[in-house]
Amino acid sequence: MAKATVIGLGEAGALYARGLADAGFEVHGFDPFTRLDDPDVAQHDDLAEALRPAELVITLVGARAAKGVTEQVLAALEHAPVLADLNTGSPALKRELGDLAGAQGVPFVDVAVLAPVPRAGAQTPLMVSGPGAQRFVELFAPVGADVESIQGEAGDAAARKLIRSAFMKGFAGVILESVGAAEAAGCEAWLRGQIVAELSGDAEAFVERLIVGSKQHAERRVHEVQDASDYLRSIGQPSWSTDAAGNWLRRLRDESAPISAATA
C-alpha cells in the first residue's frame, strides 16, 4: 500500500486526502489549524511523525505559506519522498522551492491544478513538471486523475497554469461585464443566447476567427469598441474588459499601419 502525507487540510487538502484514501493509499495528514476527523486519514500533531511513512508528500497551504512550509517539511524529513507542491504560485516561487528540495536530494514536483478542486476532488486534471514529475505520475496513477507531465523544470507547469488563468479569468470578466450590461439594458436572456450560440460551434475555428478577425479589422473595431465602452458607462455599467479590448485593437491597428515616407 502506497503511503502519502497531505500537508494542509483545508477544503482542497481534505479532498485530496479523502481521494487518496479512496484510491487505496495509507494517508497521513498535518495541519495545526484544522482537524479533519476522517477515520481514513491519520492526522498527526507532529510534522516529522506525519512525514515519516510517506512516499509522496503533498503541500496545499497557499502560495504565501508555501516557502515557509516547504522549509519546515525539508527540515523535518528523514528520507527523500516525492515532494509535490499543489499551491497556485508563481514560476519563480516554484523554482525556488525546487532548488530548496534539490539541495537536500528530495525530488520536487511543480503541480498545476487545472480546475476547481471541489468539482472533481482528487481527480481534478493536473499538469506537472520538475525532477520528480515522472515518479509523481506513477505514484498518483491509482487516483485516476488526468495528469500531464510536460517534462520541464519546476516552474514550467506553474507558468502554463497562469497563462491559462489569463484566459479563464479574463473570459469570466468579459462574461460578467457583458451579462451585467445586458441585465441593466433589459436584454439578458437574448445576450445569454448569443453567448451560448457562439460557444456551441467549432471552438477551434471560433478562436482562430477571433485572432485573425481582430488583426484584419482592427481599425474599424477600435471605433466599435469605443462606442460599446461609452454605452456601458452611459447605463452605469463597468467597461473594464471592453476598454481592454480597445487597447488590444489599437495595438493591432498601429502594428499593421504602413510606414509612410515621412516617418521612414
C-alpha atoms as a printed R data frame, in Angstrom:
    type eleno elety resid chain resno       x      y       z
1   ATOM     1    CA   MET     A     1   0.000  0.000   0.000
2   ATOM     2    CA   ALA     A     2   1.442  3.346  -1.061
3   ATOM     3    CA   LYS     A     3   1.769  5.954   1.674
4   ATOM     4    CA   ALA     A     4   1.033  9.660   1.216
5   ATOM     5    CA   THR     A     5   1.088 12.662   3.517
6   ATOM     6    CA   VAL     A     6  -1.008 15.769   2.886
7   ATOM     7    CA   ILE     A     7   0.228 18.996   4.471
8   ATOM     8    CA   GLY     A     8  -2.673 21.447   4.769
9   ATOM     9    CA   LEU     A     9  -6.129 20.008   5.369
10  ATOM    10    CA   GLY     A    10  -8.339 22.876   4.266
11  ATOM    11    CA   GLU     A    11 -11.002 22.364   1.611
12  ATOM    12    CA   ALA     A    12  -8.651 21.246  -1.180
13  ATOM    13    CA   GLY     A    13  -6.285 19.343   1.095
14  ATOM    14    CA   ALA     A    14  -9.167 17.442   2.685
15  ATOM    15    CA   LEU     A    15 -10.486 16.459  -0.747
16  ATOM    16    CA   TYR     A    16  -7.072 15.192  -1.820
17  ATOM    17    CA   ALA     A    17  -6.599 13.282   1.437
18  ATOM    18    CA   ARG     A    18 -10.027 11.677   1.007
19  ATOM    19    CA   GLY     A    19  -9.357 10.889  -2.656
20  ATOM    20    CA   LEU     A    20  -6.017  9.264  -1.876
21  ATOM    21    CA   ALA     A    21  -7.641  7.151   0.815
22  ATOM    22    CA   ASP     A    22 -10.389  6.086  -1.596
23  ATOM    23    CA   ALA     A    23  -7.670  5.088  -4.087
24  ATOM    24    CA   GLY     A    24  -6.095  2.736  -1.570
25  ATOM    25    CA   PHE     A    25  -3.353  4.906  -0.105
26  ATOM    26    CA   GLU     A    26  -2.381  4.910   3.534
27  ATOM    27    CA   VAL     A    27  -2.942  8.606   4.168
28  ATOM    28    CA   HIS     A    28  -1.373 10.793   6.835
29  ATOM    29    CA   GLY     A    29  -2.052 14.462   7.373
30  ATOM    30    CA   PHE     A    30  -0.719 17.516   9.148
31  ATOM    31    CA   ASP     A    31  -2.414 20.830   9.784
32  ATOM    32    CA   PRO     A    32  -2.018 22.663  13.098
33  ATOM    33    CA   PHE     A    33  -5.085 24.805  12.389
34  ATOM    34    CA   THR     A    34  -7.658 22.295  11.107
35  ATOM    35    CA   ARG     A    35  -8.992 18.991  12.419
36  ATOM    36    CA   LEU     A    36 -10.162 16.730   9.622
37  ATOM    37    CA   ASP     A    37 -11.634 13.944  11.771
38  ATOM    38    CA   ASP     A    38 -11.628 11.467   8.896
39  ATOM    39    CA   PRO     A    39 -11.172  7.859  10.065
40  ATOM    40    CA   ASP     A    40  -9.176  7.032   6.932
41  ATOM    41    CA   VAL     A    41  -6.687  9.902   7.392
42  ATOM    42    CA   ALA     A    42  -4.221  9.655  10.267
43  ATOM    43    CA   GLN     A    43  -3.762 13.273  11.324
44  ATOM    44    CA   HIS     A    44  -0.638 13.967  13.372
45  ATOM    45    CA   ASP     A    45   0.276 16.762  15.738
46  ATOM    46    CA   ASP     A    46   3.979 16.352  14.932
47  ATOM    47    CA   LEU     A    47   5.179 17.169  11.405
48  ATOM    48    CA   ALA     A    48   8.088 14.723  11.411
49  ATOM    49    CA   GLU     A    49   5.764 11.923  12.506
50  ATOM    50    CA   ALA     A    50   3.323 12.765   9.717
51  ATOM    51    CA   LEU     A    51   6.103 12.714   7.142
52  ATOM    52    CA   ARG     A    52   7.916  9.584   8.282
53  ATOM    53    CA   PRO     A    53   5.860  6.979   6.400
54  ATOM    54    CA   ALA     A    54   5.389  8.943   3.174
55  ATOM    55    CA   GLU     A    55   6.473  8.054  -0.337
56  ATOM    56    CA   LEU     A    56   4.552 11.096  -1.565
57  ATOM    57    CA   VAL     A    57   4.185 14.410   0.283
58  ATOM    58    CA   ILE     A    58   1.612 16.899  -0.987
59  ATOM    59    CA   THR     A    59   1.531 20.502   0.224
60  ATOM    60    CA   LEU     A    60  -1.663 22.543  -0.103
61  ATOM    61    CA   VAL     A    61  -1.145 25.567   2.121
62  ATOM    62    CA   GLY     A    62  -1.471 28.572  -0.224
63  ATOM    63    CA   ALA     A    63   1.256 30.446  -2.076
64  ATOM    64    CA   ARG     A    64   2.076 32.815   0.789
65  ATOM    65    CA   ALA     A    65   2.831 29.970   3.168
66  ATOM    66    CA   ALA     A    66   4.406 27.626   0.610
67  ATOM    67    CA   LYS     A    67   8.053 28.560   1.126
68  ATOM    68    CA   GLY     A    68   7.917 28.519   4.913
69  ATOM    69    CA   VAL     A    69   6.057 25.209   4.983
70  ATOM    70    CA   THR     A    70   8.430 23.671   2.439
71  ATOM    71    CA   GLU     A    71  11.387 24.692   4.596
72  ATOM    72    CA   GLN     A    72   9.711 23.112   7.632
73  ATOM    73    CA   VAL     A    73   8.984 19.925   5.698
74  ATOM    74    CA   LEU     A    74  12.548 19.653   4.434
75  ATOM    75    CA   ALA     A    75  13.941 20.244   7.911
76  ATOM    76    CA   ALA     A    76  11.714 17.504   9.347
77  ATOM    77    CA   LEU     A    77  12.314 14.880   6.647
78  ATOM    78    CA   GLU     A    78  14.494 11.869   7.442
79  ATOM    79    CA   HIS     A    79  14.185 10.400   3.934
80  ATOM    80    CA   ALA     A    80  13.556 11.631   0.376
81  ATOM    81    CA   PRO     A    81   9.918 11.214  -0.694
82  ATOM    82    CA   VAL     A    82   8.469 12.917  -3.749
83  ATOM    83    CA   LEU     A    83   7.534 16.451  -2.653
84  ATOM    84    CA   ALA     A    84   4.590 17.761  -4.672
85  ATOM    85    CA   ASP     A    85   3.631 21.436  -4.392
86  ATOM    86    CA   LEU     A    86  -0.011 21.875  -5.448
87  ATOM    87    CA   ASN     A    87  -0.225 25.522  -4.406
88  ATOM    88    CA   THR     A    88  -1.024 28.179  -7.001
89  ATOM    89    CA   GLY     A    89   2.229 30.118  -7.075
90  ATOM    90    CA   SER     A    90   4.465 31.963  -9.488
91  ATOM    91    CA   PRO     A    91   7.018 30.148 -11.650
92  ATOM    92    CA   ALA     A    92   9.768 31.896  -9.674
93  ATOM    93    CA   LEU     A    93   8.389 30.584  -6.382
94  ATOM    94    CA   LYS     A    94   8.153 27.046  -7.735
95  ATOM    95    CA   ARG     A    95  11.745 27.206  -8.986
96  ATOM    96    CA   GLU     A    96  12.869 28.429  -5.576
97  ATOM    97    CA   LEU     A    97  11.061 25.593  -3.825
98  ATOM    98    CA   GLY     A    98  12.534 23.124  -6.304
99  ATOM    99    CA   ASP     A    99  16.032 24.415  -5.577
100 ATOM   100    CA   LEU     A   100  15.474 24.055  -1.824
101 ATOM   101    CA   ALA     A   101  14.291 20.477  -2.237
102 ATOM   102    CA   GLY     A   102  17.022 19.611  -4.731
103 ATOM   103    CA   ALA     A   103  19.729 20.813  -2.376
104 ATOM   104    CA   GLN     A   104  18.527 18.158   0.064
105 ATOM   105    CA   GLY     A   105  18.178 15.421  -2.561
106 ATOM   106    CA   VAL     A   106  14.382 15.480  -2.423
107 ATOM   107    CA   PRO     A   107  12.626 15.093  -5.821
108 ATOM   108    CA   PHE     A   108  10.345 18.099  -6.244
109 ATOM   109    CA   VAL     A   109   7.216 18.344  -8.401
110 ATOM   110    CA   ASP     A   110   5.569 21.562  -9.540
111 ATOM   111    CA   VAL     A   111   1.892 20.566  -9.769
112 ATOM   112    CA   ALA     A   112  -0.537 22.890 -11.549
113 ATOM   113    CA   VAL     A   113  -4.159 22.171 -10.632
114 ATOM   114    CA   LEU     A   114  -6.147 22.930 -13.771
115 ATOM   115    CA   ALA     A   115  -9.703 23.237 -12.443
116 ATOM   116    CA   PRO     A   116 -11.513 23.987  -9.177
117 ATOM   117    CA   VAL     A   117 -10.839 21.082  -6.803
118 ATOM   118    CA   PRO     A   118 -14.381 20.933  -5.311
119 ATOM   119    CA   ARG     A   119 -15.693 19.981  -8.744
120 ATOM   120    CA   ALA     A   120 -13.832 16.652  -9.052
121 ATOM   121    CA   GLY     A   121 -11.778 16.296  -5.879
122 ATOM   122    CA   ALA     A   122  -8.546 14.347  -6.252
123 ATOM   123    CA   GLN     A   123  -9.467 13.526  -9.859
124 ATOM   124    CA   THR     A   124  -9.062 17.164 -10.907
125 ATOM   125    CA   PRO     A   125  -6.790 17.393 -14.000
126 ATOM   126    CA   LEU     A   126  -3.165 18.199 -13.207
127 ATOM   127    CA   MET     A   127  -0.059 19.316 -15.088
128 ATOM   128    CA   VAL     A   128   3.354 18.512 -13.606
129 ATOM   129    CA   SER     A   129   6.968 19.466 -14.171
130 ATOM   130    CA   GLY     A   130  10.218 19.190 -12.258
131 ATOM   131    CA   PRO     A   131  12.639 16.399 -11.279
132 ATOM   132    CA   GLY     A   132  10.015 14.295  -9.509
133 ATOM   133    CA   ALA     A   133   7.319 14.627 -12.159
134 ATOM   134    CA   GLN     A   134   7.501 11.134 -13.638
135 ATOM   135    CA   ARG     A   135   7.609  9.473 -10.237
136 ATOM   136    CA   PHE     A   136   4.596 11.558  -9.201
137 ATOM   137    CA   VAL     A   137   2.676 10.360 -12.266
138 ATOM   138    CA   GLU     A   138   3.433  6.760 -11.299
139 ATOM   139    CA   LEU     A   139   2.549  7.178  -7.621
140 ATOM   140    CA   PHE     A   140  -0.619  9.165  -8.296
141 ATOM   141    CA   ALA     A   141  -1.943  6.834 -11.009
142 ATOM   142    CA   PRO     A   142  -4.328  4.867  -8.715
143 ATOM   143    CA   VAL     A   143  -6.270  8.092  -8.057
144 ATOM   144    CA   GLY     A   144  -7.400  8.138 -11.704
145 ATOM   145    CA   ALA     A   145  -6.770 11.823 -12.361
146 ATOM   146    CA   ASP     A   146  -5.640 13.090 -15.758
147 ATOM   147    CA   VAL     A   147  -2.004 14.037 -15.062
148 ATOM   148    CA   GLU     A   148   0.037 15.559 -17.888
149 ATOM   149    CA   SER     A   149   3.809 15.672 -17.447
150 ATOM   150    CA   ILE     A   150   5.405 18.341 -19.635
151 ATOM   151    CA   GLN     A   151   8.970 17.197 -18.941
152 ATOM   152    CA   GLY     A   152  10.052 20.691 -17.916
153 ATOM   153    CA   GLU     A   153  11.700 22.238 -14.892
154 ATOM   154    CA   ALA     A   154   9.960 23.297 -11.706
155 ATOM   155    CA   GLY     A   155   8.005 26.450 -12.552
156 ATOM   156    CA   ASP     A   156   7.109 25.400 -16.091
157 ATOM   157    CA   ALA     A   157   3.766 23.899 -15.072
158 ATOM   158    CA   ALA     A   158   3.015 26.961 -12.934
159 ATOM   159    CA   ALA     A   159   3.735 29.227 -15.913
160 ATOM   160    CA   ARG     A   160   1.271 27.366 -18.113
161 ATOM   161    CA   LYS     A   161  -1.383 27.498 -15.404
162 ATOM   162    CA   LEU     A   162  -1.016 31.273 -15.109
163 ATOM   163    CA   ILE     A   163  -1.283 31.682 -18.878
164 ATOM   164    CA   ARG     A   164  -4.448 29.582 -18.730
165 ATOM   165    CA   SER     A   165  -5.649 31.792 -15.877
166 ATOM   166    CA   ALA     A   166  -5.201 34.852 -18.084
167 ATOM   167    CA   PHE     A   167  -7.736 33.276 -20.433
168 ATOM   168    CA   MET     A   168 -10.147 31.851 -17.868
169 ATOM   169    CA   LYS     A   169 -10.256 34.841 -15.532
170 ATOM   170    CA   GLY     A   170 -10.259 37.270 -18.444
171 ATOM   171    CA   PHE     A   171 -13.091 35.334 -20.059
172 ATOM   172    CA   ALA     A   172 -15.005 35.422 -16.781
173 ATOM   173    CA   GLY     A   173 -14.521 39.189 -16.708
174 ATOM   174    CA   VAL     A   174 -15.952 39.547 -20.216
175 ATOM   175    CA   ILE     A   175 -18.975 37.418 -19.289
176 ATOM   176    CA   LEU     A   176 -19.584 39.330 -16.055
177 ATOM   177    CA   GLU     A   177 -19.320 42.673 -17.819
178 ATOM   178    CA   SER     A   178 -21.483 41.884 -20.831
179 ATOM   179    CA   VAL     A   179 -24.181 39.980 -18.949
180 ATOM   180    CA   GLY     A   180 -24.303 42.719 -16.314
181 ATOM   181    CA   ALA     A   181 -24.761 45.338 -19.023
182 ATOM   182    CA   ALA     A   182 -27.433 43.229 -20.735
183 ATOM   183    CA   GLU     A   183 -29.302 42.867 -17.464
184 ATOM   184    CA   ALA     A   184 -29.225 46.638 -16.977
185 ATOM   185    CA   ALA     A   185 -30.459 47.141 -20.545
186 ATOM   186    CA   GLY     A   186 -33.252 44.568 -20.212
187 ATOM   187    CA   CYS     A   187 -31.896 42.023 -22.702
188 ATOM   188    CA   GLU     A   188 -30.052 39.495 -20.549
189 ATOM   189    CA   ALA     A   189 -31.816 36.409 -21.942
190 ATOM   190    CA   TRP     A   190 -31.025 37.489 -25.512
191 ATOM   191    CA   LEU     A   191 -27.339 38.034 -24.753
192 ATOM   192    CA   ARG     A   192 -27.002 34.740 -22.928
193 ATOM   193    CA   GLY     A   193 -28.407 33.081 -26.039
194 ATOM   194    CA   GLN     A   194 -25.843 34.890 -28.190
195 ATOM   195    CA   ILE     A   195 -23.014 33.704 -25.928
196 ATOM   196    CA   VAL     A   196 -24.206 30.103 -25.937
197 ATOM   197    CA   ALA     A   197 -24.591 30.132 -29.731
198 ATOM   198    CA   GLU     A   198 -21.024 31.393 -30.229
199 ATOM   199    CA   LEU     A   199 -19.598 28.784 -27.857
200 ATOM   200    CA   SER     A   200 -21.608 25.876 -29.247
201 ATOM   201    CA   GLY     A   201 -19.988 25.665 -32.663
202 ATOM   202    CA   ASP     A   202 -16.488 24.759 -33.841
203 ATOM   203    CA   ALA     A   203 -14.404 26.006 -30.906
204 ATOM   204    CA   GLU     A   204 -11.082 25.855 -32.758
205 ATOM   205    CA   ALA     A   205 -12.472 27.845 -35.681
206 ATOM   206    CA   PHE     A   206 -14.015 30.333 -33.244
207 ATOM   207    CA   VAL     A   207 -10.652 31.007 -31.569
208 ATOM   208    CA   GLU     A   208  -8.925 31.408 -34.915
209 ATOM   209    CA   ARG     A   209 -11.664 33.748 -36.144
210 ATOM   210    CA   LEU     A   210 -11.245 35.974 -33.110
211 ATOM   211    CA   ILE     A   211  -7.483 36.218 -33.613
212 ATOM   212    CA   VAL     A   212  -7.458 36.667 -37.387
213 ATOM   213    CA   GLY     A   213 -10.519 38.918 -37.491
214 ATOM   214    CA   SER     A   214  -9.141 41.210 -34.810
215 ATOM   215    CA   LYS     A   215  -5.927 41.661 -36.767
216 ATOM   216    CA   GLN     A   216  -7.652 42.200 -40.112
217 ATOM   217    CA   HIS     A   217 -10.334 44.588 -38.899
218 ATOM   218    CA   ALA     A   218  -8.607 46.369 -36.031
219 ATOM   219    CA   GLU     A   219  -9.126 49.857 -37.465
220 ATOM   220    CA   ARG     A   220 -12.901 49.502 -37.746
221 ATOM   221    CA   ARG     A   221 -13.263 47.625 -34.474
222 ATOM   222    CA   VAL     A   222 -11.418 50.296 -32.493
223 ATOM   223    CA   HIS     A   223 -14.327 52.642 -33.107
224 ATOM   224    CA   GLU     A   224 -16.976 49.991 -32.470
225 ATOM   225    CA   VAL     A   225 -15.426 49.036 -29.123
226 ATOM   226    CA   GLN     A   226 -15.115 52.688 -28.118
227 ATOM   227    CA   ASP     A   227 -18.831 53.099 -28.794
228 ATOM   228    CA   ALA     A   228 -19.504 49.969 -26.708
229 ATOM   229    CA   SER     A   229 -17.425 51.312 -23.807
230 ATOM   230    CA   ASP     A   230 -19.194 54.659 -23.960
231 ATOM   231    CA   TYR     A   231 -22.597 52.970 -23.968
232 ATOM   232    CA   LEU     A   232 -21.787 50.753 -20.989
233 ATOM   233    CA   ARG     A   233 -20.702 53.752 -18.972
234 ATOM   234    CA   SER     A   234 -23.825 55.658 -20.017
235 ATOM   235    CA   ILE     A   235 -26.020 52.991 -18.396
236 ATOM   236    CA   GLY     A   236 -23.897 52.927 -15.265
237 ATOM   237    CA   GLN     A   237 -22.042 49.711 -16.010
238 ATOM   238    CA   PRO     A   238 -18.302 48.932 -15.797
239 ATOM   239    CA   SER     A   239 -16.429 48.807 -19.102
240 ATOM   240    CA   TRP     A   240 -13.099 47.412 -17.892
241 ATOM   241    CA   SER     A   241 -12.974 44.386 -20.199
242 ATOM   242    CA   THR     A   242 -14.310 46.355 -23.154
243 ATOM   243    CA   ASP     A   243 -11.694 49.053 -22.556
244 ATOM   244    CA   ALA     A   244  -9.002 46.362 -22.517
245 ATOM   245    CA   ALA     A   245 -10.288 45.005 -25.823
246 ATOM   246    CA   GLY     A   246  -9.966 48.522 -27.226
247 ATOM   247    CA   ASN     A   247  -6.345 48.673 -26.066
248 ATOM   248    CA   TRP     A   248  -5.597 45.429 -27.893
249 ATOM   249    CA   LEU     A   249  -7.286 46.616 -31.073
250 ATOM   250    CA   ARG     A   250  -5.368 49.904 -31.043
251 ATOM   251    CA   ARG     A   251  -2.132 47.975 -30.664
252 ATOM   252    CA   LEU     A   252  -3.026 45.675 -33.563
253 ATOM   253    CA   ARG     A   253  -4.059 48.677 -35.677
254 ATOM   254    CA   ASP     A   254  -0.810 50.503 -35.000
255 ATOM   255    CA   GLU     A   255   1.329 47.429 -35.665
256 ATOM   256    CA   SER     A   256  -0.302 46.936 -39.062
257 ATOM   257    CA   ALA     A   257  -0.189 50.587 -40.128
258 ATOM   258    CA   PRO     A   258   2.076 51.179 -43.163
259 ATOM   259    CA   ILE     A   259   5.215 53.220 -42.585
260 ATOM   260    CA   SER     A   260   4.951 56.485 -44.521
261 ATOM   261    CA   ALA     A   261   7.864 58.164 -46.279
262 ATOM   262    CA   ALA     A   262   7.722 60.949 -43.719
263 ATOM   263    CA   THR     A   263   8.291 58.563 -40.820
264 ATOM   264    CA   ALA     A   264  10.547 56.021 -42.532
